[in-house]
C-alpha cells in the first residue's frame, strides 16, 4: 500500500502543479461569452462616394448624431463618429473618419440649426461655409473652421428658414420669419458679413412655418390655415408675394395640407388627404400641378445630376407586399429611367426616405442604386431589383428592455442524434487534451478554435440548465419589438407593432415601456409567455394610452387595447392570476387607478390586497413628492369596477428658492435579498434595513442645475434624502456643500451609491450610504441565527417609527458617469458589483467592497479577515475590470442586468447606439467549471489512479504472501 500511496501523491502533485485557472480574459476567449453589435440609427442624410479608385461607400448622418461611412457591397461600417447637435460645427476626413477641425457657434439664444455648403466645395480651396445657430449666422472657413464673421439676428427675432448662396455670387440671402406674419430677407456680403439690403413683407393671413426653396431666388411657403401656397420672390433683395389656393390646384380636399421637404429644382411637394402632389413653379411664381400620386406615404429623393443640365430623382410607392421604385428626369415626367418592384417584409413598414446614386453600366447607360430608410429605421440598399444588404438600425434607439425565458427543450431524442453528439463530444475533448499536452498540430488548434466559436450550445433556441440562454425583448423608438438571443445576439423575431403605427386610431404614437405580462411556470406550461408594451397615442402626457400584448416565443402581436384614459405611471403588482398573468395598475393624469387584466378573477385578487397598495409620484418641476393609496371605485365612471379613485396620504414640498429635484431612484421590484443579517468582526451581527418602500431623492440649489462649473462652490449644494413612500417619513438626510449634479444613483438591498461633482476639489465623487435596523439589535448572537431563535420573521410596519443607524463614506472617482446599475443573482448570495457606464462609453465593474463605509486606513486583523479593504481617498480603476474589454458602446444610455440560474453569474446588457452583452461572475464561478475544462484529462487521471491502485494492491498482496512463506 505504501507504493500505492506514493503513486497517488505523485499524480496529485502533477494535478496541483498544473496551471491554476485564470480569471482574466484571453484574446481567444473574446466573443465566447459576449457579443458586440454596431448600429447607426435612422439615417437623415446620405452622400455616395463612388469614385473609380478606392472603396465605394456611402457617408450617412443619423438621428442619433452619428456620422458613419458604410461599405456599399456589404453595409459594414468603416468609420463611425458621434457628433454634437446645434452649437458645434465639425469637419471630418472621409477615408479614416478623423476630425479635421471643430468650431463652436456662439450666440445669445437657442434656435434651429441650418447649414449651407457650396456644391463645388474643394479640399484645398478656402470656401466659406454658412451656419445658422444660437440665433446668429456664422461664416466659417472650410480649411480650418475659423469663424470669419458673425451676424446676430436675436434682436430682430428672426428665425432663419433658408440660407441661399447663388452660384458664383459674392452675396448670400438669409430668409426667415419674424413672428408668424412677417417675412424678412437679408442680402449679405460673404466676405465681411455686411448687410447690403434688408427687406420685409407682411402677409395678413400668416405663415405656418413650413417653407420650400424651389430656385435660387424663389421660396414657397404654406399659410397659417394650410389652405394656400405663397410664392415668395426676392430677386435683387426685393420681396414679392403671390398667393395660390390649394383647392385651385388639386380640387376640393378635406384634409390639412403638409409641405414635404424637397430639393427638386423648380418643384415642391405637398401632402393632402391620401395624395402626394408635385407642384411646379413656373414663370412669375405661377404654380401648376405636375403629378398627383395616390400614395401619401410615398418617398422622393433629392435631385441627382446626371449630365450638364439633366437631373433625375427617385420615387418609391407602396403596393401590397412590394415597393415600386421609379427613377425619372426632373424635366421629363413621361419617360422612366428605371422601374423596379421589390418584395418587402411588411414588418419593416413604409419607406420614409430614399437616396439614389448612379453608375455607368457596361453598355454606357445609367444604372441606379437606391438607399432606402424604412419606417422601423432599418436601412436597405437596392440595386437591379434586389436587396443587396439590410441593416436593423432601429436597434440604435432602444427605449426599454426586459428578459424572457426560452422554451423548454422537448423530451425524446433519436439514438442517431445521441450517437452523433457523443462522437462529437469525444472528438472535441480529445482535441482539447492534445492542446493541453501541447501535442496539437496547427490544424488541430484551428479546429479547437472553430469549436469554441461555433459553440452550438449557446445559440440553441431552448433553455439551458445554467440559465445563460434567454431572450432580450427590446422596444425601439420606431415602435418595433425585437427578440435578441443572448447566445450570439441574433434577431430571433421582430414585429412592428400595429398599435404603435401612425393611424386614425392612434395619431402620433409613442412607445413607453415593456413589462412582463405572463410568465408561465411548471403548472401552466401550455401557455406561452408574453410581454406588455405600453404606449401613448398623442404628443401630450394626457393623450390616451394603448396596450399591446406580444407572445415572446413567436413574436405574434395579440389583440391590442386602445384605452380611453391616459397613462402617467404603470405599477406592476406582485400578484398573478391562475393563468400567471401579472396584475398591473395604471395611473392616469386625473389620478385614477385602472386595473389590468380586466377579469373577475383579477378584481377578486386585487380587492383582497387593496389596503396594502401604496405608491408615490414626483413632480420635479414643482418640487413636490406625494404618497398615494386607493380609496374606492371611480365615482364619475359608474359601472367600471376596474377603475379606482385615489387619495393623497402625504406630501413633501421642497422650497423652490433653495432646492430643485434632480434625481430619484428606488430598489428593483424583483431584487432578491438572501439574508437580512450581516456578520461582522468578533461574530457580531448587524441587520440590514431592507424595505421596498424607500425612495432616494437628490436635490440641488436652483443655480446649480446648469452645466458643471456654471456656479461657484459657495452657491451650490447637493442634498440627498431617503424617504419612506408609505408614510412620507424622511429616514436620512445629508448635505454635500460645494457640489453639483448631474447625479446618477443605484439602490440595492440596504445601500445606495450616488455619483456627483465636487466643485471644491474639481473632481467627481461617489458616496455610499448603508442603513441598518437597530430594532433587531438583540439578535446579535450568531448561534441564535443558526438555531432560528430570533425575531427576524416578526412583522414590520412602515407606520412604526424605525430605529435605524446609517453609515456613509465618500470617495473620489476618476470618470464622469452616463449610467449605473448593480449586478443581480438568482438567490442574492453572491457579492455585488456596481456596473458604471463611463463617459468613454465603456462599462466598468467595481466591487461593492471598495464602497464599504466601514473601510479604515488601518483595518484590524479581524476586519481584514472579513474582507474590508484599507481606506484610500480614490476608487481604483482596474483595466481588467472593464466588462466591455477594449470595445465601446457608442452613445451608451443604459445598463440592464438579469440573473442566471447559476448563483454566481449575472447577465449584463448595455445599450446605446451600439449593443453589448456579456455574463460576469462577481465572486468568480464557484459553482461552474470553466468551458475549457478538460474532462478527458480528468477521466484519464481517474483511470490511471484506479489502475495504479489495482497494480500496487496486487504487488502488495504478492509481497505479503512471499513474506509469509519465509
Secondary structure, DSSP 8 states (H G I E B T S, - for coil): -HHHHHHHHHHHHHHHHS-----S--GGGTTTS-EEE----SEEEEEEE--SSS--EEEEEETTSEEEEEETTT--EEEEEE---SSEEEEE-TTT--EEEEEE---SS----EEE--TT--TTS--EEEEEETTEEEEEETTT--EEEEEE-TTTTEEEEEEE--TT-SEEEEEEEETTTEEEEEEEETTT--EEEEEEEE-TT-EEEEEEEEETTEEEEEETTSSEEEEEE-GGG--EEEEEEHHHHH-S--S--EEE----TTEEEEEETTEEEEEEE-GGG-EEEEEEES-TT-EE---EEEETTEEEEEEEEEETTEEEEEEEETTEEEEEEEEEEEE--GGG-SEEEEEEEEEE-TTS-EEEEEEEEETTS-EEEEETTEEEEEE-GGGGGEEEEEEEE-B---S---HHHHHHHHHHHHHHHHHHHHHHTT---HHHHHHHHHHHHH-GGGG-SB--TTS--EEEEEEETTSEEEEEETTT--EEEEEE-GGGS-SSSSSSEEEEEEEEEE---GGGTTS--EEEEEEEESSSTTSEEEEEEEETTT--B---EEEEEE-SEEEEEEEE-TT-BEEEEEE-TTSEEEEES--HHHHHHHHHHGGG-EEEEEETTTTEEEEEEEEEE-SSSTT-TTEEEEEEEEEEE--TTT-EEEEEEE--TT-----SEEE-GGG-EEEB---TTEEEEEEE-GGGGSSTTSS-GGG-EEEEEEEETTT--EEEEEEEETEEEEEEEEEETTEEEEEEEETTTTEEEEEEEEEEEGGGTT---HHHHHHT-SSTTS---TTS---EEEEEEEEEESS-EEEEEE---SSS-S--EEEEEETTS-EEEEEGGGG-TT--TT--HHHHHHT-----SB----GGGBTTTT---TT--EEEEEE-SSTT-EEEEEESSSEEEEEE-TT--TTS--TT--HHHHHHHHHHHHHHHHHHHHHHHHHHHHHHH-
